[in-house]
Amino acid sequence: QVQLVESGGGLVQAGDSLRLSCSASGRTFDAYILAWFRQAPGKAREFLAGIAWSAGNTHYAESVEGRFIISRDNAKNTVYLQMNSLKPEDTAVYYCAAAPYRWIVTRTSLYRDWGQGTQVTVSS
């Protein structure tokens, strides 16, 4: 059974940086996509960034491209989301998710495994 555990959220000021971590366990992820999503109050969960575990290729949502960077450490089975130049509108619960594909998919419904989420709050 896949387990995803996020950490690294918190309260920061606009312009600050924050790095989220997602520790993945329960299976090998060679044929998986690991991704980050977020959900703000009253809004739908949205795809932010994904990484192919084996090949390492990445894909970003337009809203965060150039500010957020997704990476992985295969030895530690951990995926990271480096978030720079944070804005108040980045305030949300951030989730790590896994999908059994070799190509990066962005549709929320295609991700079968989810972490519990970590809160990120950006003050102005």
All heavy atoms as an XYZ file, in Angstrom:
963
protein
N       0.839     -1.190      0.000
C       0.000      0.000      0.000
C       0.875      1.242      0.000
O       1.771      1.379      0.810
C      -0.901      0.010      1.227
C      -1.888      1.159      1.248
C      -2.867      1.050      2.399
O      -2.945      0.004      3.058
N      -3.595      2.095      2.649
N       0.571      2.145     -0.929
C       1.365      3.361     -1.053
C       1.058      4.305      0.098
O      -0.109      4.525      0.452
C       1.074      4.061     -2.390
C       1.762      5.414     -2.446
C       1.521      3.183     -3.552
N       2.119      4.854      0.665
C       1.970      5.892      1.683
C       2.753      7.114      1.258
O       3.917      7.004      0.859
C       2.491      5.395      3.031
C       1.489      4.571      3.811
C       1.869      4.456      5.277
O       3.021      4.201      5.602
N       0.911      4.652      6.161
N       2.117      8.256      1.348
C       2.744      9.529      1.007
C       2.600     10.453      2.204
O       1.482     10.674      2.676
C       2.077     10.142     -0.221
C       2.054      9.269     -1.484
C       1.178      9.909     -2.549
C       3.462      9.062     -2.006
N       3.703     10.996      2.668
C       3.678     11.852      3.847
C       4.361     13.170      3.518
O       5.570     13.198      3.260
C       4.360     11.180      5.043
C       4.309     12.108      6.259
C       3.701      9.837      5.364
N       3.579     14.250      3.542
C       4.121     15.577      3.247
C       4.630     16.241      4.520
O       4.129     15.969      5.614
C       3.055     16.493      2.629
C       2.403     15.984      1.356
C       1.095     15.288      1.625
O       0.913     14.787      2.753
O       0.244     15.247      0.717
N       5.591     17.122      4.330
C       6.089     17.939      5.433
C       6.684     19.219      4.866
O       6.915     19.311      3.649
C       7.143     17.182      6.243
O       8.253     16.845      5.431
N       6.900     20.191      5.734
C       7.575     21.412      5.321
C       6.688     22.632      5.191
O       7.181     23.725      4.908
N       5.386     22.458      5.375
C       4.501     23.609      5.286
C       4.693     24.559      6.457
O       5.400     24.249      7.418
N       4.051     25.724      6.368
C       4.147     26.681      7.459
C       3.656     28.051      7.049
O       3.051     28.219      5.989
N       3.927     29.009      7.921
C       3.537     30.402      7.691
C       4.763     31.192      7.269
O       5.785     31.192      7.985
C       2.946     30.981      8.975
C       2.655     32.483      8.986
C       1.597     32.832      7.954
C       2.212     32.926     10.384
N       4.668     31.823      6.115
C       5.775     32.631      5.601
C       5.228     33.960      5.103
O       4.013     34.139      4.975
C       6.530     31.925      4.458
C       7.183     30.632      4.941
C       5.600     31.647      3.279
N       6.138     34.872      4.784
C       5.741     36.168      4.244
C       5.873     36.166      2.721
O       6.630     35.372      2.156
C       6.617     37.268      4.845
C       6.378     37.486      6.338
C       7.110     38.702      6.862
O       8.185     39.052      6.372
N       6.528     39.361      7.852
N       5.156     37.057      2.103
C       5.231     37.195      0.649
C       6.679     37.441      0.240
O       7.390     38.231      0.881
C       4.341     38.326      0.183
N       7.101     36.730     -0.817
C       8.469     36.850     -1.292
C       9.412     35.795     -0.744
O      10.510     35.608     -1.283
N       8.986     35.124      0.326
C       9.820     34.083      0.928
C       9.821     32.817      0.083
O       9.035     32.671     -0.861
C       9.316     33.750      2.332
C       9.688     34.806      3.349
O      10.459     35.721      3.002
O       9.189     34.726      4.493
N      10.686     31.886      0.477
C      10.751     30.566     -0.155
C      10.434     29.495      0.875
O      10.592     29.710      2.087
C      12.150     30.322     -0.730
O      12.444     31.232     -1.760
N       9.996     28.350      0.374
C       9.658     27.224      1.249
C       9.881     25.950      0.453
O       9.628     25.926     -0.767
C       8.196     27.329      1.675
C       7.711     26.613      2.931
C       8.471     27.102      4.163
C       6.218     26.837      3.107
N      10.358     24.900      1.113
C      10.520     23.618      0.433
C       9.661     22.568      1.103
O       9.810     22.308      2.307
C      11.976     23.162      0.413
C      12.181     21.946     -0.499
C      13.625     21.508     -0.580
N      14.028     20.718      0.569
C      15.068     19.873      0.576
N      15.781     19.714     -0.533
N      15.381     19.215      1.671
N       8.803     21.958      0.330
C       7.971     20.865      0.808
C       8.628     19.536      0.455
O       9.288     19.422     -0.581
C       6.582     20.920      0.173
C       5.801     22.226      0.334
C       4.428     22.086     -0.316
C       5.673     22.618      1.793
N       8.424     18.560      1.319
C       8.931     17.215      1.079
C       7.781     16.223      1.099
O       6.809     16.408      1.832
C       9.944     16.825      2.167
O      11.036     17.701      2.183
N       7.929     15.171      0.313
C       6.945     14.086      0.296
C       7.701     12.773      0.355
O       8.411     12.413     -0.595
C       6.088     14.144     -0.963
S       5.017     12.706     -1.181
N       7.574     12.083      1.473
C       8.222     10.790      1.630
C       7.276      9.701      1.133
O       6.139      9.598      1.608
C       8.557     10.568      3.109
O       9.121      9.291      3.293
N       7.744      8.916      0.171
C       6.904      7.895     -0.465
C       7.370      6.500     -0.077
O       8.574      6.224     -0.054
C       6.953      8.052     -1.977
N       6.428      5.619      0.219
C       6.775      4.249      0.587
C       5.662      3.298      0.170
O       4.586      3.713     -0.254
C       7.018      4.153      2.092
O       5.848      4.499      2.807
N       5.947      2.006      0.292
C       4.914      1.005      0.034
C       5.060      0.256     -1.269
O       4.396     -0.760     -1.473
N       5.892      0.737     -2.165
C       6.097      0.054     -3.438
C       7.278      0.722     -4.134
O       7.787      1.743     -3.688
C       4.849      0.127     -4.322
C       4.451      1.530     -4.756
C       3.559      1.521     -5.978
N       4.246      0.958     -7.101
C       3.810     -0.124     -7.763
N       2.679     -0.725     -7.415
N       4.470     -0.575     -8.807
N       7.691      0.155     -5.262
C       8.660      0.836     -6.106
C       7.899      1.773     -7.032
O       6.773      1.486     -7.434
C       9.471     -0.173     -6.942
O       8.546     -0.963     -7.714
C      10.278     -1.092     -6.045
N       8.515      2.887     -7.359
C       7.810      3.928     -8.114
C       8.362      4.120     -9.525
O       8.140      5.151    -10.146
C       7.875      5.247     -7.335
C       7.083      5.204     -6.053
C       7.708      4.889     -4.853
C       5.728      5.454     -6.045
C       6.986      4.831     -3.668
C       4.994      5.408     -4.871
C       5.621      5.082     -3.680
N       9.060      3.097    -10.041
C       9.703      3.241    -11.350
C       8.727      3.624    -12.447
O       9.074      4.357    -13.361
C      10.401      1.934    -11.729
C      11.624      1.691    -10.865
O      12.004      2.622    -10.129
O      12.192      0.591    -10.908
N       7.518      3.116    -12.395
C       6.532      3.399    -13.441
C       5.452      4.339    -12.936
O       4.291      4.241    -13.321
C       5.917      2.091    -13.937
N       5.831      5.250    -12.081
C       4.883      6.166    -11.476
C       5.249      7.619    -11.754
O       6.406      7.962    -12.006
C       4.853      5.983     -9.948
C       3.810      4.995     -9.485
C       3.895      3.655     -9.824
C       2.737      5.412     -8.694
C       2.938      2.753     -9.399
C       1.786      4.509     -8.257
C       1.886      3.189     -8.615
O       0.940      2.294     -8.186
N       4.228      8.450    -11.674
C       4.379      9.895    -11.624
C       4.115     10.338    -10.186
O       3.127      9.931     -9.576
C       3.370     10.599    -12.550
C       3.547     10.140    -13.989
C       3.503     12.113    -12.420
C       4.893     10.460    -14.571
N       4.988     11.159     -9.653
C       4.743     11.798     -8.373
C       4.472     13.275     -8.651
O       5.166     13.885     -9.478
C       5.948     11.656     -7.449
C       6.078     10.378     -6.620
C       5.014     10.322     -5.517
C       6.023      9.140     -7.464
N       3.455     13.817     -7.996
C       3.051     15.183     -8.318
C       2.653     15.946     -7.065
O       2.371     15.359     -6.012
C       1.889     15.163     -9.302
N       2.623     17.262     -7.208
C       2.132     18.157     -6.172
C       0.874     18.852     -6.667
O       0.824     19.334     -7.814
C       3.174     19.198     -5.813
C       4.317     18.645     -5.027
C       5.523     18.234     -5.502
C       4.367     18.445     -3.605
N       6.315     17.776     -4.473
C       5.627     17.910     -3.297
C       3.465     18.680     -2.565
C       6.015     17.598     -1.984
C       3.847     18.375     -1.273
C       5.103     17.838     -0.994
N      -0.101     18.900     -5.782
C      -1.354     19.620     -6.003
C      -1.549     20.585     -4.837
O      -0.885     20.479     -3.822
C      -2.543     18.653     -6.031
C      -2.607     17.770     -7.243
C      -1.750     16.695     -7.388
C      -3.558     17.992     -8.223
C      -1.815     15.864     -8.501
C      -3.648     17.163     -9.334
C      -2.767     16.100     -9.463
N      -2.496     21.487     -4.992
C      -2.898     22.312     -3.857
C      -4.395     22.592     -3.937
O      -4.994     22.524     -5.010
C      -2.124     23.640     -3.814
C      -2.477     24.623     -4.926
C      -1.587     25.848     -4.838
N      -1.835     26.773     -5.939
C      -1.050     27.805     -6.220
N       0.034     28.048     -5.488
N      -1.349     28.602     -7.222
N      -4.939     22.905     -2.776
C      -6.356     23.239     -2.709
C      -6.559     24.382     -1.742
O      -6.260     24.247     -0.544
C      -7.195     22.039     -2.285
C      -8.689     22.275     -2.398
C      -9.483     20.987     -2.311
O      -9.002     19.967     -1.833
N     -10.721     21.029     -2.789
N      -7.030     25.501     -2.266
C      -7.342     26.670     -1.442
C      -8.804     26.577     -1.013
O      -9.610     25.916     -1.676
C      -7.090     27.943     -2.239
N      -9.169     27.248      0.082
C     -10.556     27.196      0.548
C     -11.544     27.617     -0.535
O     -11.351     28.653     -1.187
C     -10.558     28.192      1.710
C      -9.156     28.201      2.198
C      -8.309     28.020      0.981
N     -12.554     26.791     -0.759
C     -13.584     27.121     -1.732
C     -13.194     26.894     -3.187
O     -13.961     27.212     -4.091
N     -11.991     26.339     -3.401
C     -11.535     26.124     -4.775
C     -11.263     24.650     -5.029
O     -11.080     23.868     -4.086
C     -10.277     26.941     -5.049
C     -10.512     28.440     -5.038
C      -9.288     29.179     -5.528
C      -9.535     30.682     -5.597
N      -8.343     31.425     -6.099
N     -11.221     24.290     -6.298
C     -10.911     22.910     -6.662
C      -9.428     22.625     -6.470
O      -8.594     23.532     -6.483
C     -11.301     22.669     -8.124
N      -9.137     21.347     -6.271
C      -7.736     20.943     -6.166
C      -7.082     21.104     -7.537
O      -7.642     20.690     -8.547
C      -7.659     19.496     -5.689
C      -6.296     19.060     -5.235
C      -6.349     17.737     -4.536
N      -7.113     17.818     -3.284
C      -7.165     16.849     -2.379
N      -6.498     15.726     -2.578
N      -7.896     16.997     -1.294
N      -5.881     21.707     -7.557
C      -5.232     21.967     -8.825
C      -3.843     21.359     -8.893
O      -3.096     21.357     -7.909
C      -5.138     23.479     -9.097
C      -4.270     24.242     -8.141
C      -3.982     25.683     -8.587
O      -3.878     25.919     -9.814
O      -3.842     26.542     -7.704
N      -3.509     20.866    -10.076
C      -2.188     20.323    -10.351
C      -1.174     21.453    -10.390
O      -1.431     22.515    -10.977
C      -2.215     19.605    -11.701
C      -0.863     19.169    -12.196
C      -0.340     17.936    -11.845
C      -0.122     19.995    -13.035
C       0.899     17.534    -12.307
C       1.111     19.608    -13.507
C       1.627     18.371    -13.142
N      -0.004     21.217     -9.774
C       1.073     22.208     -9.783
C       2.275     21.726    -10.577
O       2.781     22.446    -11.438
C       1.521     22.513     -8.360
C       0.480     23.110     -7.423
C       1.074     23.265     -6.030
C      -0.028     24.443     -7.947
N       2.744     20.533    -10.258
C       3.968     20.028    -10.875
C       4.017     18.515    -10.726
O       3.549     17.981     -9.731
C       5.187     20.659    -10.214
N       4.599     17.870    -11.739
C       4.749     16.426    -11.686
C       6.127     16.017    -12.176
O       6.774     16.750    -12.926
N       6.573     14.844    -11.719
C       7.874     14.327    -12.119
C       7.751     12.827    -12.351
O       7.106     12.114    -11.574
C       8.951     14.648    -11.056
C      10.333     14.249    -11.552
C       8.635     13.987     -9.714
C      11.469     14.853    -10.713
N       8.332     12.383    -13.454
C       8.368     10.951    -13.729
C       9.479     10.338    -12.891
O      10.641     10.742    -13.003
C       8.621     10.717    -15.214
N       9.113      9.388    -12.062
C      10.061      8.877    -11.080
C      11.307      8.294    -11.728
O      12.412      8.508    -11.259
C       9.377      7.812    -10.222
C      10.219      7.407     -9.063
C      11.012      6.299     -8.958
C      10.368      8.132     -7.846
N      11.646      6.299     -7.748
C      11.268      7.407     -7.035
C       9.837      9.330     -7.361
C      11.633      7.838     -5.769
C      10.204      9.747     -6.096
C      11.092      9.008     -5.317
N      11.128      7.557    -12.810
C      12.259      6.891    -13.434
C      13.062      7.837    -14.322
O      14.266      7.979    -14.146
C      11.767      5.698    -14.259
O      12.849      5.024    -14.863
N      12.399      8.508    -15.248
C      13.105      9.333    -16.228
C      13.479     10.704    -15.681
O      14.444     11.310    -16.150
C      12.251      9.502    -17.476
N      12.700     11.197    -14.731
C      13.005     12.486    -14.131
C      12.462     13.694    -14.886
O      12.708     14.827    -14.469
N      11.743     13.473    -15.982
C      11.200     14.627    -16.679
C      10.085     15.249    -15.845
O       9.437     14.595    -15.048
C      10.691     14.268    -18.069
C       9.748     13.095    -18.063
O      10.143     11.978    -17.741
N       8.491     13.328    -18.409
N       9.883     16.547    -16.053
C       8.951     17.311    -15.228
C       7.959     18.078    -16.087
O       8.173     18.316    -17.276
C       9.710     18.297    -14.338
O      10.468     19.189    -15.174
C      10.653     17.577    -13.388
N       6.884     18.481    -15.437
C       5.859     19.315    -16.094
C       5.241     20.212    -15.040
O       5.018     19.763    -13.904
C       4.785     18.441    -16.734
C       3.692     19.228    -17.373
N       3.875     19.940    -18.540
C       2.402     19.451    -16.988
C       2.749     20.552    -18.855
N       1.841     20.267    -17.930
N       4.988     21.458    -15.395
C       4.466     22.427    -14.450
C       3.182     23.075    -14.956
O       2.990     23.259    -16.161
C       5.490     23.539    -14.213
C       6.760     23.074    -13.559
C       7.839     22.635    -14.322
C       6.884     23.058    -12.167
C       9.008     22.188    -13.721
C       8.054     22.634    -11.558
C       9.105     22.205    -12.339
O      10.252     21.775    -11.735
N       2.346     23.466    -14.018
C       1.216     24.316    -14.352
C       1.747     25.711    -14.668
O       2.741     26.155    -14.082
C       0.240     24.375    -13.181
N       1.050     26.397    -15.561
C       1.497     27.743    -15.951
C       1.541     28.675    -14.758
O       2.384     29.571    -14.696
C       0.549     28.307    -17.014
C       0.754     27.729    -18.398
C      -0.072     28.431    -19.448
O      -0.552     29.558    -19.167
O      -0.260     27.865    -20.530
N       0.665     28.460    -13.798
C       0.557     29.359    -12.655
C       1.803     29.354    -11.768
O       2.037     30.304    -11.026
C      -0.674     29.007    -11.817
O      -0.593     27.670    -11.359
N       2.606     28.297    -11.837
C       3.767     28.207    -10.960
C       5.078     28.029    -11.712
O       6.157     28.052    -11.097
C       3.603     27.059     -9.941
C       2.351     27.280     -9.095
C       3.574     25.713    -10.638
N       5.015     27.835    -13.027
C       6.248     27.620    -13.788
C       7.168     28.826    -13.639
O       6.748     29.973    -13.762
C       5.935     27.377    -15.254
C       7.144     26.935    -16.054
C       6.766     26.199    -17.315
O       5.620     26.380    -17.778
O       7.613     25.433    -17.819
N       8.425     28.545    -13.351
C       9.397     29.602    -13.140
C       9.565     29.984    -11.677
O      10.570     30.593    -11.305
N       8.581     29.645    -10.832
C       8.684     29.929     -9.389
C       8.853     28.660     -8.564
O       9.532     28.656     -7.549
C       7.428     30.654     -8.891
C       7.271     32.072     -9.370
C       6.225     32.809     -8.542
N       4.932     32.152     -8.578
C       4.220     31.840     -7.492
N       4.673     32.112     -6.285
N       3.029     31.254     -7.611
N       8.214     27.575     -8.985
C       8.266     26.314     -8.251
C       9.131     25.316     -9.012
O       9.134     25.292    -10.250
C       6.869     25.732     -8.082
C       5.954     26.496     -7.155
C       6.301     27.739     -6.641
C       4.733     25.953     -6.783
C       5.466     28.440     -5.793
C       3.875     26.633     -5.939
C       4.239     27.875     -5.452
N       9.841     24.483     -8.261
C      10.681     23.462     -8.861
C      10.419     22.129     -8.173
O      10.517     22.036     -6.940
C      12.172     23.806     -8.734
C      12.466     25.144     -9.415
C      13.037     22.701     -9.339
C      13.857     25.683     -9.128
N      10.092     21.107     -8.963
C       9.887     19.769     -8.417
C      11.144     18.947     -8.673
O      11.778     19.067     -9.730
C       8.643     19.090     -9.030
C       8.316     17.791     -8.293
C       8.813     18.856    -10.529
C       6.966     17.189     -8.696
N      11.516     18.141     -7.691
C      12.681     17.274     -7.837
C      12.453     16.011     -7.012
O      11.516     15.949     -6.217
C      13.951     17.989     -7.388
O      13.874     18.340     -6.024
N      13.326     15.020     -7.232
C      13.191     13.803     -6.437
C      14.559     13.274     -6.072
O      15.544     13.525     -6.763
C      12.398     12.718     -7.193
C      13.259     11.841     -8.128
C      12.813     11.917     -9.509
N      13.451     10.953    -10.359
C      14.568     11.194    -11.038
N      15.237     12.313    -10.861
N      15.039     10.298    -11.883
N      14.585     12.568     -4.966
C      15.773     11.868     -4.514
C      15.395     10.393     -4.465
O      14.714      9.953     -3.535
C      16.200     12.387     -3.139
C      17.495     11.763     -2.660
O      17.794     10.610     -3.031
O      18.217     12.436     -1.897
N      15.845      9.648     -5.482
C      15.439      8.234     -5.572
C      15.926      7.423     -4.376
O      15.222      6.541     -3.892
C      15.972      7.622     -6.865
C      15.324      8.230     -8.083
O      15.170      9.444     -8.169
N      14.936      7.403     -9.020
N      17.117      7.745     -3.891
C      17.673      6.977     -2.777
C      16.849      7.154     -1.507
O      16.741      6.239     -0.692
C      19.113      7.395     -2.529
N      16.260      8.335     -1.349
C      15.465      8.615     -0.147
C      13.971      8.429     -0.396
O      13.165      8.626      0.517
C      15.710     10.054      0.322
C      17.126     10.310      0.796
C      17.276     11.730      1.306
C      18.677     11.980      1.808
N      18.849     13.373      2.294
N      13.597      8.068     -1.633
C      12.187      7.935     -1.987
C      11.396      9.177     -1.597
O      10.319      9.098     -0.996
C      11.580      6.705     -1.308
C      11.465      5.525     -2.263
O      12.187      5.437     -3.239
N      10.563      4.607     -1.967
N      11.955     10.314     -1.932
C      11.356     11.591     -1.532
C      11.250     12.520     -2.723
O      12.156     12.594     -3.554
C      12.198     12.245     -0.425
O      12.249     11.367      0.702
C      11.590     13.574      0.011
N      10.129     13.203     -2.796
C       9.890     14.224     -3.806
C       9.817     15.574     -3.104
O       9.253     15.675     -2.006
C       8.583     13.963     -4.570
C       8.318     15.066     -5.579
C       8.642     12.624     -5.273
N      10.368     16.580     -3.738
C      10.406     17.924     -3.155
C       9.677     18.916     -4.051
O       9.575     18.738     -5.262
C      11.855     18.379     -2.990
C      12.706     17.452     -2.167
C      13.541     16.517     -2.777
C      12.678     17.499     -0.774
C      14.325     15.658     -2.033
C      13.461     16.637     -0.021
C      14.276     15.727     -0.652
O      15.047     14.880      0.091
N       9.195     19.976     -3.414
C       8.665     21.106     -4.157
C       9.297     22.359     -3.573
O       8.967     22.760     -2.452
C       7.142     21.185     -4.078
C       6.525     22.281     -4.948
C       6.714     21.937     -6.435
C       5.039     22.473     -4.640
N      10.216     22.933     -4.312
C      10.837     24.192     -3.915
C       9.956     25.319     -4.411
O       9.703     25.431     -5.616
C      12.238     24.300     -4.512
C      12.928     25.617     -4.224
C      13.277     25.785     -2.754
O      13.712     24.844     -2.097
N      13.092     26.997     -2.235
N       9.493     26.142     -3.489
C       8.586     27.229     -3.842
C       9.271     28.561     -3.545
O       9.657     28.819     -2.398
C       7.285     27.109     -3.036
C       6.597     25.769     -3.190
S       4.986     25.687     -2.406
C       5.457     25.836     -0.681
N       9.430     29.364     -4.572
C      10.109     30.646     -4.456
C       9.146     31.796     -4.742
O       8.111     31.603     -5.374
C      11.288     30.696     -5.429
C      12.292     29.591     -5.188
O      12.638     29.286     -4.043
N      12.762     28.979     -6.251
N       9.523     32.973     -4.278
C       8.728     34.182     -4.515
C       7.254     33.945     -4.192
O       6.360     34.226     -5.004
C       8.878     34.632     -5.980
O      10.228     34.869     -6.292
N       7.006     33.431     -3.018
C       5.644     33.072     -2.646
C       4.744     34.295     -2.550
O       5.184     35.394     -2.176
C       5.650     32.311     -1.324
C       6.096     30.849     -1.461
C       6.488     30.272     -0.113
C       4.991     30.018     -2.098
N       3.480     34.075     -2.918
C       2.477     35.140     -2.934
C       1.326     34.738     -2.009
O       1.107     33.538     -1.784
C       1.928     35.323     -4.349
C       2.999     35.543     -5.410
C       2.379     35.534     -6.793
C       3.442     35.661     -7.868
N       2.852     35.627     -9.236
N       0.570     35.712     -1.518
C      -0.590     35.353     -0.678
C      -1.547     34.387     -1.372
O      -2.149     33.537     -0.706
C      -1.241     36.712     -0.414
C      -0.100     37.679     -0.461
C       0.811     37.154     -1.553
N      -1.662     34.479     -2.680
C      -2.568     33.571     -3.412
C      -2.036     32.140     -3.502
O      -2.728     31.250     -3.983
C      -2.863     34.101     -4.820
C      -1.645     34.482     -5.620
C      -1.347     35.977     -5.548
O      -1.407     36.550     -4.431
O      -1.014     36.557     -6.605
N      -0.816     31.909     -3.022
C      -0.290     30.544     -2.931
C      -0.769     29.841     -1.660
O      -0.493     28.651     -1.473
C       1.246     30.553     -2.951
C       1.814     31.006     -4.286
O       1.277     30.586     -5.330
O       2.788     31.794     -4.272
N      -1.467     30.557     -0.807
C      -1.977     29.969      0.427
C      -2.966     28.852      0.105
O      -3.931     29.047     -0.637
C      -2.677     31.041      1.280
O      -1.700     31.998      1.707
C      -3.351     30.420      2.502
N      -2.684     27.658      0.641
C      -3.505     26.486      0.344
C      -2.973     25.303      1.146
O      -1.914     25.399      1.773
C      -3.461     26.149     -1.150
N      -3.711     24.198      1.082
C      -3.184     22.924      1.551
C      -2.515     22.260      0.344
O      -3.119     22.165     -0.727
C      -4.292     22.019      2.111
C      -3.704     20.673      2.544
C      -4.978     22.710      3.290
N      -1.283     21.830      0.538
C      -0.502     21.232     -0.538
C      -0.454     19.718     -0.349
O      -0.168     19.237      0.756
C       0.912     21.828     -0.545
C       0.941     23.206     -1.140
C       0.354     24.278     -0.473
C       1.526     23.452     -2.381
C       0.348     25.554     -1.025
C       1.534     24.724     -2.943
C       0.939     25.765     -2.261
O       0.935     27.032     -2.816
N      -0.734     18.999     -1.435
C      -0.805     17.549     -1.394
C       0.212     16.925     -2.347
O       0.431     17.437     -3.455
C      -2.186     17.063     -1.822
C      -3.313     17.488     -0.918
C      -4.011     18.666     -1.151
C      -3.690     16.693      0.171
C      -5.056     19.054     -0.327
C      -4.734     17.075      0.995
C      -5.412     18.256      0.739
O      -6.442     18.640      1.569
N       0.739     15.803     -1.928
C       1.555     14.949     -2.774
C       0.665     13.815     -3.264
O      -0.198     13.336     -2.512
C       2.719     14.411     -1.946
S       3.812     13.291     -2.813
N       0.866     13.392     -4.520
C       0.034     12.334     -5.076
C       0.854     11.468     -6.017
O       1.870     11.921     -6.564
C      -1.161     12.934     -5.818
N       0.389     10.236     -6.221
C       1.080      9.290     -7.099
C       0.104      8.692     -8.096
O      -1.045      8.394     -7.748
C       1.724      8.182     -6.270
N       0.578      8.528     -9.331
C      -0.248      7.946    -10.390
C       0.576      6.924    -11.159
O       1.742      7.182    -11.460
C      -0.755      9.029    -11.331
N      -0.025      5.789    -11.525
C       0.713      4.710    -12.192
C       0.864      4.924    -13.696
O       0.321      4.177    -14.497
C      -0.144      3.487    -11.877
C      -1.531      4.028    -11.826
C      -1.416      5.406    -11.218
N       1.588      5.942    -14.067
C       1.827      6.238    -15.473
C       3.304      6.562    -15.672
O       3.989      6.980    -14.754
C       1.000      7.449    -15.933
C      -0.490      7.242    -15.847
C      -1.195      7.676    -14.731
C      -1.181      6.609    -16.868
C      -2.564      7.481    -14.635
C      -2.549      6.416    -16.776
C      -3.231      6.854    -15.667
O      -4.582      6.658    -15.573
N       3.757      6.421    -16.903
C       5.138      6.811    -17.230
C       5.177      8.214    -17.804
O       6.250      8.811    -17.912
C       5.759      5.815    -18.203
C       6.024      4.454    -17.581
C       6.835      3.580    -18.512
N       7.090      2.273    -17.930
C       8.122      2.000    -17.139
N       8.978      2.934    -16.832
N       8.286      0.785    -16.667
N       4.016      8.746    -18.212
C       3.961     10.117    -18.711
C       3.183     10.953    -17.699
O       2.319     10.455    -16.996
C       3.297     10.163    -20.089
C       1.915      9.616    -20.107
C       0.765     10.300    -19.952
C       1.532      8.224    -20.273
N      -0.322      9.447    -20.004
C       0.120      8.177    -20.204
C       2.248      7.056    -20.488
C      -0.578      6.986    -20.346
C       1.550      5.867    -20.620
C       0.155      5.848    -20.553
N       3.497     12.239    -17.651
C       2.911     13.088    -16.623
C       1.474     13.456    -16.980
O       1.215     13.983    -18.052
C       3.768     14.348    -16.413
C       5.157     13.936    -15.916
C       3.100     15.280    -15.384
C       6.154     15.057    -15.853
N       0.588     13.160    -16.066
C      -0.827     13.489    -16.217
C      -1.180     14.563    -15.201
O      -0.583     14.640    -14.131
C      -1.720     12.247    -16.032
C      -1.469     11.263    -17.156
C      -1.464     11.557    -14.688
N      -2.156     15.392    -15.553
C      -2.487     16.519    -14.682
C      -3.876     16.410    -14.059
O      -4.205     17.169    -13.160
C      -2.398     17.847    -15.454
O      -3.346     17.832    -16.518
C      -1.006     18.056    -16.027
N      -4.685     15.470    -14.560
C      -6.049     15.342    -14.058
C      -6.068     14.731    -12.668
O      -5.509     13.657    -12.439
C      -6.877     14.486    -14.999
C      -8.206     15.135    -15.333
C      -9.098     14.353    -16.242
N      -8.484     13.509    -17.210
C      -9.090     12.409    -17.674
N     -10.280     12.079    -17.218
N      -8.501     11.670    -18.564
N      -6.707     15.391    -11.738
C      -6.752     14.955    -10.350
C      -7.281     13.531    -10.225
O      -6.765     12.739     -9.426
C      -7.640     15.904     -9.525
O      -7.197     17.249     -9.712
C      -7.622     15.553     -8.056
N      -8.279     13.185    -11.031
C      -8.937     11.879    -10.911
C      -8.028     10.716    -11.289
O      -8.329      9.564    -10.965
C     -10.195     11.847    -11.778
O      -9.857     12.056    -13.136
N      -6.918     10.993    -11.969
C      -6.010      9.927    -12.380
C      -5.016      9.558    -11.282
O      -4.298      8.569    -11.412
C      -5.261     10.341    -13.648
C      -6.149     10.535    -14.884
C      -5.319     11.010    -16.066
C      -6.885      9.252    -15.233
N      -4.978     10.334    -10.240
C      -4.059     10.055     -9.130
C      -4.808      9.248     -8.067
O      -5.808      9.707     -7.530
C      -3.507     11.354     -8.558
C      -2.485     11.967     -9.477
C      -2.879     12.707    -10.592
C      -1.127     11.786     -9.258
C      -1.939     13.246    -11.460
C      -0.181     12.322    -10.107
C      -0.591     13.057    -11.205
O       0.339     13.584    -12.061
N      -4.295      8.048     -7.785
C      -5.012      7.149     -6.884
C      -4.533      7.230     -5.435
O      -5.240      6.816     -4.530
C      -4.886      5.704     -7.373
C      -3.481      5.182     -7.408
C      -3.418      3.705     -7.727
N      -3.937      3.382     -9.044
C      -3.795      2.192     -9.626
N      -3.135      1.238     -9.004
N      -4.303      1.954    -10.802
N      -3.332      7.727     -5.241
C      -2.775      7.766     -3.885
C      -2.436      9.203     -3.512
O      -1.808      9.911     -4.303
C      -1.523      6.894     -3.792
C      -1.825      5.440     -4.078
O      -2.576      4.839     -3.278
O      -1.337      4.910     -5.091
N      -2.821      9.574     -2.283
C      -2.660     10.952     -1.820
C      -2.095     10.979     -0.405
O      -2.380     10.101      0.414
C      -4.012     11.668     -1.812
C      -4.591     11.857     -3.172
C      -5.335     10.952     -3.878
C      -4.476     13.020     -3.987
N      -5.677     11.489     -5.092
C      -5.166     12.767     -5.186
C      -3.854     14.259     -3.827
C      -5.258     13.684     -6.230
C      -3.944     15.188     -4.856
C      -4.642     14.898     -6.041
N      -1.318     12.034     -0.135
C      -0.895     12.288      1.236
C      -1.985     13.042      1.978
O      -3.035     13.362      1.416
N      -1.691     13.341      3.244
C      -2.693     14.000      4.078
C      -2.710     15.512      3.888
O      -3.642     16.187      4.317
C      -2.434     13.670      5.564
C      -1.363     14.504      6.247
C       0.062     14.181      5.786
O       0.299     13.193      5.084
N       1.011     15.015      6.196
N      -1.685     16.045      3.248
C      -1.620     17.473      2.982
C      -0.842     18.235      4.034
O      -0.742     17.816      5.187
N      -0.276     19.362      3.616
C       0.432     20.254      4.532
C       0.031     21.686      4.214
O      -0.050     22.074      3.045
C       1.962     20.050      4.440
O       2.620     20.841      5.430
C       2.511     20.415      3.068
N      -0.258     22.452      5.249
C      -0.767     23.812      5.064
C       0.375     24.776      4.780
O       1.392     24.788      5.495
C      -1.514     24.266      6.327
C      -2.005     25.713      6.286
C      -3.161     25.916      5.316
O      -4.095     25.134      5.288
N      -3.092     26.987      4.527
N       0.181     25.592      3.765
C       1.100     26.692      3.465
C       0.291     27.984      3.512
O      -0.724     28.109      2.827
C       1.748     26.535      2.078
C       2.552     27.787      1.720
C       2.649     25.297      2.053
N       0.746     28.916      4.341
C       0.070     30.203      4.465
C       1.084     31.304      4.180
O       2.144     31.343      4.807
C      -0.515     30.392      5.867
O      -1.420     29.320      6.153
C      -1.269     31.719      5.966
N       0.734     32.169      3.228
C       1.621     33.255      2.842
C       0.956     34.572      3.225
O      -0.118     34.907      2.710
C       1.920     33.229      1.336
C       2.930     34.322      0.987
C       2.435     31.857      0.912
N       1.575     35.305      4.115
C       1.013     36.578      4.556
C       1.566     37.715      3.701
O       2.689     37.658      3.212
C       1.338     36.821      6.022
O       2.734     36.948      6.202
N       0.764     38.745      3.556
C       1.175     39.883      2.720
C       1.935     40.920      3.519
O       2.002     40.872      4.735
C      -0.060     40.518      2.087
O      -0.972     40.910      3.079
